[in-house]
Amino acid sequence: MSSIQNVFSDNEGNHLLVALDFCDDIYKLNALNIPEEFADTQIIDINIGKVYVNQKIHFSVFFKMSTWLMEQFQKYPDAIFTYICAIQELPNNHPQLNPQQFRWQLFDALSTRILRNADIQTQDVIIGSGEYQTFGRAFYRLSQAPIIHLVTANIKDKYDA
């Protein structure tokens, strides 16, 4: 599996590490059961981590990250991007929200703002239940709609593994 990585920093010493992990062809065809006619479609997992987990990070860093992700999505027109919210604690100013829900609302707001004028579809995936619930999303183009169910099923499988 190959990957592209980028680091986004704020002025307070914290960093977001973002990696785009490309699924290899064998995995796409054998594990995901992607049909041959969609073999050229790239499946790319978005992985986001913080250097200092207990330190808050400025919102502008998330905006920079989302802008970069959109640029990558445009750079790879035959790609489906997937994302699963992490379940680790996340310091934030909204203690009434569990960490997954906070991450999801932030990621949703940023991606909605950036994707508003793009020809990009999203498919949401809710994984688990109650306080153990987390969220995933696949970003795709209409031409990839026939296989999006295979990709979203894989999101659930990865979380359950």
N, C-alpha and C positions, 0 to 999 in steps of 0.2 A: 504494500500500500504506500503510495507516494503522498506527500503533503506539501502545502504551502503554509508558511507561518508569518505572522506579523505581530508587532508589539505596539500597544497604544498606551501612552503615558499621560498622567496629569502633572500639575506643577507641585504636587505634594508627595511625590516619591512612590506612588502606587502605579502598577502597570497591569493592563489586561493582555494576556497572551491568547492569541487567536490562531487556531490551526484549521486548515481545510484538508481533511483526509479523503483521498480519492479511493474508492473501492476498485479493486482490480477486476479484470474481465471474468476470471474464473469464478470469483465470488458472485458477481452479478448474474452470471448464467446459471450456476449450480445452486447457490444458496438462496438467491432472490427469485430465481426462475424467470428472469427477464427474457421475453421472447427474442428470437434472433433479429427480428426487424427493428428492435430497439437496442441492439447490442452496442451501438455507438453512443447511447445516452450515458453520460457520466453520473454516478451517484457520489455526492460529496457530503461528508459529515462535517458540520461546524462544531468545533470544540473551543470553549472559552474558559479561561482560568485567570485567577488573580494571583499576583505575586504575594501580596500581603492580605491574606484572607480576612483578618479581623479589622482591616482599615477600610473606611469608606472611600469610594472613588468618585471623582467629579463626573456629573452627568455628561459633560461635553465629550468625555472619553468614549462613552457608549455611542454617542452620535457619530464620532469619527469612525468607530468600529463598524457601525451600521452602514455608513457611507462606503467604506472599503468593501464590505460584504456585497453591496449592490454593484460596485465596480467589478468584483469578481464574477458575480452572476452574469453581468453583461459580457464579460470576457469569455465565458464558457456558455455559449448559447444552447448547447446540447446537454446541459447539466440539470440535475435535480439536487437541490441542497436540502439537507435535513438537520434538525436541531432538537435536542432533548434538554430541558431545563435540569440543572443539577439540583440535588436535594440537600446539599450541605447548608449550614447556617450562613446567612448573609446579613451583616449589619446594615440596617437601613432606617429611615425615619418613619416607617410605617409598621410599628410592632403588631398591629392587629392582623397583618397579612402574614401567612406562612412564607418562608423563603422562596418556595417554588412559585407561588402565586405572584409575589413581588417581581421575581425575575421575568415571569411570563408577561405580566402587564407592561413592564419596561420594554422587553423585546418586542411585544406586540405593538406598542405605541411607536417605537422607532421604526420598525419594519413597515407599518402602515403608512407612516409619514413618507418614507423613502420610496415605497412601492406604489404610491397613489397614482402616478402617471405611467407606470410601466405595464407591459403586457405579461404580468406575472400572476399566477394563481397560487393560493395557499390551501393546504389541507391540514387541519388541526387534528391532533391525536391526544386524547386524555388517557393517561396510564395510571392504573391503581384506583383507589377510592379513599375518601375521607382525608385524614391527615397524612396519608401515605401517597396522596395523589400528586402526580407531576404532569407536565405537558410537553408535547412535541409538536413540531410543525415541519411540513415539507413545502418547499418553494419550487414551483414548476411552471412550464408553459403549456398552453392548451394542447399542443402537439404531443405532449407526454401524458395527457390525461388517461389514456388506456392502461398505463402501467402504474399509476400513482397508488392504487390499492396494494400493489406488491411492495412498494417502498414503505408505505405507512405501516403495513403489517410487520415489516422488518424493524421499524422504530420500536414497536411494542416488544418484539422478540429480543432486541438488544437490551432493553430496560429490564426485562424479566430474567435475563441470563446472569 
